[in-house]
Amino acid sequence: MLSIGSNINEVRIDGDLKALRRDMSAFHKFGLSAAEITVHGLDAIRNGRIDTRRTSETKAILADFPFRYSVHAPNPLNLMDRQNAGLHKDVLMASLEFSAEIGAEVMVYHPGRFLVEEEFGVRGPITLEPAEEERLLELEATILQEAADKFPTVVIAMENARPYRHHSPYCYAELPGKLLAQVNRVNRDNVRINLDFGHLHMASKFYRLNEVLEVRTIAPLIAHCHVHDNFGNPVYHTEKQQTHQIPFGKGDSHMPVGWGDIPFRDLFAEFINSYHGMLICELRGRYFEQTQESAESLTSILRELGVESQS
């Protein structure tokens, strides 16, 4: 049976293990059955190395709750980094070590970016020569193959990316078909896809894709899901203030299920009957009080499709 959970927001926790326990207790009260732990919200990795004591302390807290666990690797991790490639590989391996230690089934990884978001403000869009793009894709695949072989008990779930106005395509994974091709290039049973519904909705509008057909194409490799809502309208990288974006239906809102216009029923219908993983309501910290509402809305959608879940 699939499990419904939510994310431990890294900004809300901000390295405080008491806050981690507080939010885990709230998830249990909400009736959730899964939780996604942001390793970068716990200070469990420092300069590419795992902090074993902090990891042990985290593991002890998580053991007190009856959840399935996934982990989210640090957002800035980029296996296509040109300046500090070794450090980024170290962060990947430390994230997987943390995941294995706490018993997580899945670790979510943001695929390589040709241009990282941190540089958007100082660089315009880039156009890579085909040979350079191929080199970066092969580099990422080689590192992921090594990582998958070293940590066979953890599924590395590569997440489809959101687009940005002016700077896209900064990442190949904005297009689900290209993400699928890269997962197939890696060619490991424990390297699969994390379907982020919000990112897909934005990419579908930006690139004029049929999102139902996109899900149908990647369905066999979906191993994990981030379920949150928005209205699908991409923004410039400078648009950060949620209270300014929401009135205009803009941005990667990470709102509770049912607050936007994502066609969840149509998308779930493409794969949910054969899916047994976690459905993580990946909400912004500002929606913490609506976590239970989001899980209940998701449960209702699944029941309409004849699917039972643990929430």
LUMNU-165240 format. One record per residue (C-alpha): y, x, z; residue in one letter; residue number from 1. Coordinates in pm, 1 decimal. Example, Ala and Ser with C-alpha at 12.3 -4.5 7.8 and 13.67 -1.06 7.14 Angstrom:
! LUMNU-165240
ATOM     north      east        up  residu  num
ATOM    -450.0    1230.0     780.0       A    1
ATOM    -106.0    1367.0     714.0       S    2
This chain:
! LUMNU-165240
ATOM     north      east        up  residu  num
ATOM       0.0       0.0       0.0       M    1
ATOM     344.9     130.0     -86.5       L    2
ATOM     598.7     198.6     187.4       S    3
ATOM     967.6     110.7     217.9       I    4
ATOM    1196.9     352.3     399.0       G    5
ATOM    1541.5     506.3     398.5       S    6
ATOM    1708.0     845.4     399.6       N    7
ATOM    1832.3    1040.7     698.1       I    8
ATOM    2185.9    1098.3     572.0       N    9
ATOM    2280.3    1466.5     604.5       E   10
ATOM    2648.3    1398.5     672.4       V   11
ATOM    2567.1    1147.9     943.7       R   12
ATOM    2322.3    1387.3    1115.8       I   13
ATOM    2521.2    1709.9    1052.3       D   14
ATOM    2271.5    1938.5    1224.3       G   15
ATOM    2241.7    1729.0    1542.2       D   16
ATOM    1878.2    1668.7    1639.0       L   17
ATOM    1982.5    1403.9    1890.4       K   18
ATOM    2140.2    1216.5    1600.8       A   19
ATOM    1815.7    1256.8    1406.6       L   20
ATOM    1618.9    1093.5    1688.5       R   21
ATOM    1881.4     818.8    1718.2       R   22
ATOM    1857.6     728.1    1350.7       D   23
ATOM    1478.7     754.5    1344.1       M   24
ATOM    1464.7     510.7    1636.4       S   25
ATOM    1691.6     275.7    1443.8       A   26
ATOM    1464.1     296.9    1137.9       F   27
ATOM    1168.8     203.3    1358.0       H   28
ATOM    1363.5     -92.0    1497.6       K   29
ATOM    1450.7    -197.7    1141.4       F   30
ATOM    1078.5    -213.3    1064.6       G   31
ATOM    1070.5      66.8     808.7       L   32
ATOM     752.7     262.3     736.7       S   33
ATOM     892.9     574.2     565.7       A   34
ATOM    1181.6     818.5     605.5       A   35
ATOM    1328.9    1088.2     383.7       E   36
ATOM    1445.4    1395.1     576.2       I   37
ATOM    1730.8    1599.0     432.5       T   38
ATOM    1644.4    1956.6     521.0       V   39
ATOM    2007.2    2060.1     465.5       H   40
ATOM    2119.6    1807.9     726.5       G   41
ATOM    1916.8    1985.0     995.5       L   42
ATOM    2021.5    2350.0     951.1       D   43
ATOM    1652.6    2429.1     904.4       A   44
ATOM    1727.4    2674.4     622.1       I   45
ATOM    1977.2    2955.9     659.0       R   46
ATOM    2054.8    3193.9     373.3       N   47
ATOM    1728.8    3115.8     197.4       G   48
ATOM    1502.9    3148.0     502.2       R   49
ATOM    1341.1    2876.5     707.8       I   50
ATOM    1440.6    2852.4    1073.5       D   51
ATOM    1099.0    2817.0    1237.0       T   52
ATOM    1231.5    2703.0    1574.4       R   53
ATOM    1452.5    2432.2    1424.2       R   54
ATOM    1161.4    2324.6    1203.4       T   55
ATOM     932.3    2302.1    1506.1       S   56
ATOM    1190.0    2097.2    1697.5       E   57
ATOM    1228.2    1861.7    1402.5       T   58
ATOM     852.0    1827.1    1364.4       K   59
ATOM     819.7    1729.9    1731.3       A   60
ATOM    1075.8    1451.3    1687.6       I   61
ATOM     915.0    1317.1    1371.3       L   62
ATOM     571.9    1313.0    1537.6       A   63
ATOM     696.9    1040.3    1770.2       D   64
ATOM     733.2     793.4    1482.1       F   65
ATOM     466.5     625.5    1263.4       P   66
ATOM     628.7     701.9     928.8       F   67
ATOM     534.4     849.3     596.5       R   68
ATOM     772.3    1135.5     524.1       Y   69
ATOM     946.2    1284.8     224.2       S   70
ATOM    1200.6    1566.7     218.8       V   71
ATOM    1513.3    1614.5       9.6       H   72
ATOM    1584.8    1975.6     -86.3       A   73
ATOM    1949.0    2093.7     -63.4       P   74
ATOM    2164.3    1933.9    -333.8       N   75
ATOM    2320.3    2263.4    -459.6       P   76
ATOM    1977.2    2414.9    -527.7       L   77
ATOM    1976.6    2515.4    -894.5       N   78
ATOM    1690.2    2710.2   -1047.8       L   79
ATOM    1911.2    2778.8   -1349.5       M   80
ATOM    2166.4    2967.1   -1141.1       D   81
ATOM    2293.9    3275.8   -1321.0       R   82
ATOM    2454.3    3463.1   -1029.2       Q   83
ATOM    2212.9    3428.0    -735.0       N   84
ATOM    1883.8    3329.4    -894.0       A   85
ATOM    1674.0    3494.2    -623.0       G   86
ATOM    1853.8    3310.3    -343.7       L   87
ATOM    1801.4    2973.7    -511.9       H   88
ATOM    1432.4    3044.8    -549.8       K   89
ATOM    1418.2    3137.9    -180.4       D   90
ATOM    1582.7    2807.4     -86.8       V   91
ATOM    1326.5    2618.8    -295.5       L   92
ATOM    1036.1    2796.2    -126.4       M   93
ATOM    1187.4    2747.0     220.2       A   94
ATOM    1233.1    2376.3     147.4       S   95
ATOM     869.6    2347.3      49.0       L   96
ATOM     761.0    2542.2     356.2       E   97
ATOM     959.9    2299.2     572.5       F   98
ATOM     806.0    2002.6     386.7       S   99
ATOM     451.6    2128.3     436.7       A  100
ATOM     514.1    2205.3     804.0       E  101
ATOM     637.5    1854.3     891.0       I  102
ATOM     361.8    1689.0     687.5       G  103
ATOM     582.8    1547.4     412.6       A  104
ATOM     402.0    1410.6     108.6       E  105
ATOM     690.6    1464.2    -132.0       V  106
ATOM     988.4    1696.2    -171.2       M  107
ATOM    1270.1    1571.7    -393.0       V  108
ATOM    1430.9    1836.9    -611.5       Y  109
ATOM    1742.8    1804.3    -827.7       H  110
ATOM    1653.5    1963.3   -1163.0       P  111
ATOM    1838.2    2262.1   -1299.4       G  112
ATOM    2195.3    2220.8   -1417.4       R  113
ATOM    2346.1    2410.7   -1707.7       F  114
ATOM    2680.4    2368.5   -1531.1       L  115
ATOM    2684.3    2297.7   -1157.6       V  116
ATOM    2907.2    2028.9   -1010.5       E  117
ATOM    3079.1    2285.4    -788.9       E  118
ATOM    3227.7    2447.6   -1102.1       E  119
ATOM    3352.0    2128.3   -1267.8       F  120
ATOM    3702.0    2185.2   -1132.1       G  121
ATOM    3736.8    2531.2   -1282.4       V  122
ATOM    3538.7    2494.5   -1605.8       R  123
ATOM    3532.1    2237.1   -1880.4       G  124
ATOM    3215.9    2112.5   -2050.7       P  125
ATOM    2987.1    2380.5   -2187.0       I  126
ATOM    2776.1    2389.6   -2500.9       T  127
ATOM    2472.2    2612.4   -2486.2       L  128
ATOM    2304.7    2775.2   -2779.6       E  129
ATOM    1953.8    2634.8   -2825.8       P  130
ATOM    1798.5    2970.7   -2735.2       A  131
ATOM    1990.3    2988.1   -2406.2       E  132
ATOM    1899.2    2630.0   -2314.0       E  133
ATOM    1534.8    2705.9   -2386.7       E  134
ATOM    1551.3    3021.3   -2173.8       R  135
ATOM    1687.6    2827.5   -1875.5       L  136
ATOM    1429.7    2551.3   -1911.1       L  137
ATOM    1150.0    2807.9   -1925.1       E  138
ATOM    1292.1    2991.2   -1623.8       L  139
ATOM    1296.5    2674.5   -1416.2       E  140
ATOM     947.2    2577.7   -1527.6       A  141
ATOM     804.5    2918.4   -1436.4       T  142
ATOM     949.9    2905.3   -1085.0       I  143
ATOM     825.5    2549.3   -1033.3       L  144
ATOM     477.2    2648.3   -1146.1       Q  145
ATOM     471.0    2924.3    -886.2       E  146
ATOM     605.4    2690.7    -617.4       A  147
ATOM     358.6    2412.9    -699.9       A  148
ATOM      67.3    2655.0    -682.5       D  149
ATOM     184.7    2795.4    -349.5       K  150
ATOM     232.7    2451.4    -188.0       F  151
ATOM     -37.0    2230.7    -342.6       P  152
ATOM     -19.3    1963.1     -69.6       T  153
ATOM     343.2    1875.1    -147.1       V  154
ATOM     448.7    1681.3    -456.8       V  155
ATOM     766.1    1825.6    -608.2       I  156
ATOM     947.3    1517.2    -736.7       A  157
ATOM    1209.0    1605.1    -998.2       M  158
ATOM    1494.4    1356.0    -989.3       E  159
ATOM    1673.0    1207.3   -1288.7       N  160
ATOM    2042.2    1298.3   -1275.4       A  161
ATOM    2361.2    1091.6   -1290.4       R  162
ATOM    2615.4    1152.3   -1568.8       P  163
ATOM    2978.9    1251.3   -1521.3       Y  164
ATOM    3263.2    1165.7   -1752.8       R  165
ATOM    3399.8    1473.3   -1934.9       H  166
ATOM    3130.2    1716.3   -1811.3       H  167
ATOM    2807.0    1555.4   -1931.6       S  168
ATOM    2558.9    1667.0   -2045.2       P  169
ATOM    2575.0    1919.8   -1761.7       Y  170
ATOM    2206.0    1857.7   -1681.8       C  171
ATOM    1910.9    1782.4   -1908.3       Y  172
ATOM    1771.4    1539.9   -1648.7       A  173
ATOM    2045.6    1286.5   -1719.2       E  174
ATOM    1810.7    1176.9   -1998.6       L  175
ATOM    1472.0    1058.7   -1864.6       P  176
ATOM    1295.6    1165.8   -2183.3       G  177
ATOM    1411.7    1524.9   -2140.4       K  178
ATOM    1311.3    1518.1   -1773.4       L  179
ATOM     966.3    1398.5   -1877.9       L  180
ATOM     940.3    1683.9   -2127.2       A  181
ATOM    1026.6    1938.9   -1858.5       Q  182
ATOM     772.7    1796.9   -1613.7       V  183
ATOM     512.4    1820.6   -1887.9       N  184
ATOM     620.9    2179.3   -1952.8       R  185
ATOM     560.3    2267.3   -1587.7       V  186
ATOM     216.9    2107.4   -1623.6       N  187
ATOM     114.2    2086.5   -1257.9       R  188
ATOM     -45.6    1782.8   -1094.5       D  189
ATOM     193.2    1808.5    -799.3       N  190
ATOM     511.2    1824.3   -1009.1       V  191
ATOM     618.7    1473.5   -1100.3       R  192
ATOM     924.3    1246.8   -1121.1       I  193
ATOM    1148.6    1088.9    -860.3       N  194
ATOM    1298.4     779.3   -1022.3       L  195
ATOM    1652.1     732.5    -894.2       D  196
ATOM    1745.3     377.5    -992.0       F  197
ATOM    2118.5     428.1    -944.1       G  198
ATOM    2129.4     739.7   -1159.9       H  199
ATOM    1923.1     569.4   -1430.3       L  200
ATOM    2158.5     270.3   -1438.4       H  201
ATOM    2460.5     497.6   -1485.6       M  202
ATOM    2290.5     710.3   -1751.9       A  203
ATOM    2179.7     398.3   -1937.6       S  204
ATOM    2538.6     276.7   -1968.6       K  205
ATOM    2680.9     621.0   -2043.6       F  206
ATOM    2425.2     710.8   -2312.3       Y  207
ATOM    2355.0     351.6   -2423.1       R  208
ATOM    1989.5     362.3   -2328.9       L  209
ATOM    1752.5      72.2   -2268.9       N  210
ATOM    1668.4     140.1   -1905.1       E  211
ATOM    1352.3     -73.0   -1909.7       V  212
ATOM    1214.0     129.8   -2199.2       L  213
ATOM    1316.2     453.1   -2025.5       E  214
ATOM    1116.2     355.0   -1716.5       V  215
ATOM     822.3     252.2   -1932.1       R  216
ATOM     822.8     599.2   -2088.7       T  217
ATOM     821.3     791.8   -1761.3       I  218
ATOM     610.5     542.6   -1560.5       A  219
ATOM     285.2     746.3   -1555.3       P  220
ATOM     462.3    1036.9   -1380.4       L  221
ATOM     670.8     845.2   -1123.8       I  222
ATOM     561.6     968.1    -779.3       A  223
ATOM     865.5     877.6    -567.4       H  224
ATOM    1165.3     644.2    -584.5       C  225
ATOM    1524.6     635.6    -464.0       H  226
ATOM    1629.6     271.3    -458.5       V  227
ATOM    2000.9     195.5    -425.2       H  228
ATOM    2254.4     -14.2    -612.9       D  229
ATOM    2568.9      31.7    -822.6       N  230
ATOM    2745.8    -117.7   -1124.1       F  231
ATOM    2657.3     165.4   -1360.6       G  232
ATOM    3003.2     297.0   -1443.1       N  233
ATOM    3031.6     680.8   -1441.3       P  234
ATOM    3334.1     858.0   -1297.7       V  235
ATOM    3513.1    1189.2   -1330.9       Y  236
ATOM    3402.3    1449.2   -1076.7       H  237
ATOM    3737.4    1417.4    -900.2       T  238
ATOM    3674.4    1052.4    -808.1       E  239
ATOM    3523.8    1080.6    -460.6       K  240
ATOM    3678.1     804.7    -248.6       Q  241
ATOM    3430.1     518.6    -223.2       Q  242
ATOM    3690.0     265.0    -114.1       T  243
ATOM    3881.4     336.5    -434.6       H  244
ATOM    3576.6     318.8    -662.2       Q  245
ATOM    3396.1      10.4    -534.1       I  246
ATOM    3666.4    -249.0    -620.8       P  247
ATOM    3633.7    -136.1    -983.4       F  248
ATOM    3253.5    -110.0    -987.3       G  249
ATOM    3264.5     263.5   -1044.1       K  250
ATOM    3056.1     558.5    -932.6       G  251
ATOM    2722.2     648.7    -780.6       D  252
ATOM    2777.6     408.1    -492.1       S  253
ATOM    2439.1     425.0    -316.8       H  254
ATOM    2491.4      68.6    -197.5       M  255
ATOM    2224.3    -156.5     -44.2       P  256
ATOM    1984.5    -326.4    -284.1       V  257
ATOM    2143.2    -641.5    -421.6       G  258
ATOM    2505.4    -530.6    -392.4       W  259
ATOM    2535.4    -409.0    -752.7       G  260
ATOM    2387.1    -520.2   -1083.9       D  261
ATOM    2081.0    -299.8   -1133.9       I  262
ATOM    1795.4    -510.4   -1285.0       P  263
ATOM    1542.1    -406.0   -1022.0       F  264
ATOM    1283.4    -673.5   -1107.4       R  265
ATOM    1265.8    -572.7   -1472.4       D  266
ATOM    1244.3    -203.2   -1385.8       L  267
ATOM     981.7    -236.9   -1112.7       F  268
ATOM     770.2    -455.4   -1340.1       A  269
ATOM     709.2    -150.5   -1559.8       E  270
ATOM     518.5      50.2   -1295.6       F  271
ATOM     499.0    -103.8    -950.4       I  272
ATOM     147.8    -251.4    -979.7       N  273
ATOM      -2.2      97.6    -998.3       S  274
ATOM     244.8     265.6    -761.5       Y  275
ATOM     143.0     362.5    -406.8       H  276
ATOM     425.6     589.2    -301.7       G  277
ATOM     745.2     548.1    -102.9       M  278
ATOM    1049.8     343.0    -194.8       L  279
ATOM    1342.3     512.3     -22.4       I  280
ATOM    1664.0     311.3      12.1       C  281
ATOM    1890.0     613.4     -33.1       E  282
ATOM    2212.6     472.6     111.1       L  283
ATOM    2542.6     638.1     186.9       R  284
ATOM    2607.9     683.6     557.0       G  285
ATOM    2874.9     412.7     545.7       R  286
ATOM    2595.9     157.6     481.6       Y  287
ATOM    2374.6     254.3     773.7       F  288
ATOM    2416.0     -87.0     939.1       E  289
ATOM    2291.0    -250.1     615.8       Q  290
ATOM    1971.2     -43.1     597.8       T  291
ATOM    1754.6    -331.6     716.5       Q  292
ATOM    1925.1    -572.1     477.5       E  293
ATOM    1853.5    -337.2     186.9       S  294
ATOM    1486.8    -303.6     284.5       A  295
ATOM    1450.4    -681.4     316.4       E  296
ATOM    1613.1    -739.5     -23.5       S  297
ATOM    1375.3    -486.0    -176.2       L  298
ATOM    1077.5    -652.7      -9.0       T  299
ATOM    1181.9    -989.3    -155.7       S  300
ATOM    1198.8    -844.8    -506.3       I  301
ATOM     852.2    -696.0    -470.0       L  302
ATOM     708.4   -1026.2    -344.8       R  303
ATOM     847.7   -1201.0    -650.5       E  304
ATOM     644.2    -952.2    -851.4       L  305
ATOM     333.9   -1021.3    -641.3       G  306
ATOM     343.4    -686.6    -462.7       V  307
ATOM     303.6    -642.0     -87.1       E  308
ATOM     462.5    -350.3      94.3       S  309
ATOM     504.5    -199.1     438.1       Q  310
ATOM     869.8    -223.8     537.1       S  311
